[in-house]
Amino acid sequence: MPSFGVHISDHAERVVVTVVGELDFDTCPRITQVTDTMIIRDRTLCLDLTEVPFLDASGLGLLQVLNEHAGVQGGLLELSGLQSQPRRVLELTGMRAQFHTTAGPGTAAQPPSECHAAP
């Protein structure tokens, strides 16, 4: 089984959730265990997906739940560093427009609101 991990970095203006591994039926519950109790309150919830090569229907559902969770608290969900397969799934399902996306950490063209921990 491939390695999977979730790392949380809580900052004044954003909470960064870095995911390593696939977002699928087996791994999504591990993320919701962490994110269900997060307090966003007018901050950005940034999901760093730079190390996520695969996204299935469970992953899509998770993204929708996180988007709603952030929105209810006056926050914004950002998806950072989408690899080709997750990006393609979002495009094919018509869901990409629902999410604010940014380039991944370490890329040449990073917007000012880039989703990664400040140095």
C-alpha positions as CSV (number, residue, x, y, z in Angstrom):
1,M,0.0,0.0,0.0
2,P,1.4,3.4,-0.9
3,S,2.3,5.8,1.9
4,F,-0.3,8.3,3.0
5,G,0.0,11.3,5.3
6,V,-1.7,14.5,6.4
7,H,0.1,17.5,7.9
8,I,-1.6,20.6,9.3
9,S,0.0,24.1,9.5
10,D,-2.2,26.6,11.3
11,H,-1.3,30.2,10.6
12,A,-3.0,33.6,11.3
13,E,-4.6,33.9,7.9
14,R,-4.7,30.3,6.7
15,V,-4.7,26.7,7.6
16,V,-2.7,24.6,5.3
17,V,-3.5,20.9,5.0
18,T,-0.8,19.0,3.1
19,V,-1.8,15.6,1.8
20,V,0.6,13.0,0.6
21,G,-0.9,10.0,-1.2
22,E,-4.1,9.2,-3.0
23,L,-7.5,10.8,-2.1
24,D,-9.8,7.8,-2.3
25,F,-12.3,5.8,-0.4
26,D,-9.7,4.5,2.0
27,T,-7.9,7.7,2.8
28,C,-10.6,10.4,2.8
29,P,-11.9,9.4,6.3
30,R,-8.4,10.0,7.7
31,I,-8.5,13.6,6.4
32,T,-12.0,14.3,7.7
33,Q,-10.9,13.1,11.1
34,V,-8.6,16.1,11.1
35,T,-10.6,18.7,9.2
36,D,-14.0,18.2,10.9
37,T,-12.9,20.0,14.0
38,M,-11.0,22.8,12.3
39,I,-12.0,26.3,13.0
40,I,-11.6,28.4,9.8
41,R,-13.3,31.7,10.8
42,D,-12.7,34.0,7.9
43,R,-9.4,32.4,6.9
44,T,-8.3,30.3,4.0
45,L,-8.3,26.6,4.2
46,C,-5.6,25.6,1.8
47,L,-5.4,22.0,0.6
48,D,-1.9,21.3,-0.7
49,L,-2.3,18.5,-3.2
50,T,1.1,18.6,-4.7
51,E,1.8,15.0,-3.6
52,V,-1.6,13.7,-4.5
53,P,-1.4,11.7,-7.8
54,F,-4.9,10.3,-7.7
55,L,-8.5,11.5,-6.9
56,D,-11.6,9.3,-7.1
57,A,-15.3,10.0,-6.3
58,S,-14.7,9.9,-2.6
59,G,-12.0,12.6,-3.0
60,L,-14.4,14.7,-5.0
61,G,-17.0,14.4,-2.2
62,L,-14.3,15.4,0.4
63,L,-13.4,18.5,-1.6
64,Q,-17.1,19.5,-1.7
65,V,-17.4,19.0,2.1
66,L,-14.3,21.0,2.8
67,N,-15.5,23.8,0.5
68,E,-18.8,23.9,2.4
69,H,-17.0,23.7,5.8
70,A,-14.8,26.7,4.9
71,G,-17.7,28.7,3.4
72,V,-20.0,28.2,6.4
73,Q,-17.3,29.7,8.5
74,G,-16.7,32.7,6.2
75,G,-13.6,31.2,4.8
76,L,-12.3,30.1,1.4
77,L,-11.0,26.7,0.2
78,E,-7.9,26.8,-2.0
79,L,-6.6,23.8,-3.9
80,S,-2.9,24.0,-4.5
81,G,-0.6,22.0,-6.7
82,L,-3.1,19.9,-8.6
83,Q,-1.4,17.1,-10.5
84,S,-2.8,16.1,-13.9
85,Q,-5.1,13.2,-12.9
86,P,-6.9,15.2,-10.1
87,R,-7.1,18.2,-12.3
88,R,-8.6,16.2,-15.1
89,V,-11.2,14.6,-12.8
90,L,-12.3,18.1,-11.7
91,E,-12.5,19.2,-15.3
92,L,-14.4,16.1,-16.5
93,T,-17.0,16.4,-13.7
94,G,-17.4,20.1,-14.2
95,M,-16.3,20.8,-10.7
96,R,-13.1,22.7,-11.3
97,A,-15.0,26.0,-11.4
98,Q,-16.3,25.4,-7.9
99,F,-12.8,25.7,-6.4
100,H,-10.1,28.4,-6.2
101,T,-6.9,26.7,-7.5
102,T,-3.3,27.9,-7.2
103,A,0.0,26.6,-8.6
104,G,1.9,24.3,-6.2
105,P,4.6,25.4,-3.9
106,G,7.9,25.8,-5.6
107,T,6.6,26.6,-9.0
108,A,7.8,29.6,-11.0
109,A,4.4,31.3,-11.2
110,Q,3.1,31.5,-7.7
111,P,0.2,33.9,-7.1
112,P,0.5,36.1,-3.9
113,S,-2.2,34.0,-2.2
114,E,-0.2,30.9,-2.8
115,C,-1.2,28.1,-0.5
116,H,1.9,27.2,1.5
117,A,3.3,28.0,4.9
118,A,5.2,31.3,5.1
119,P,8.9,30.9,5.7
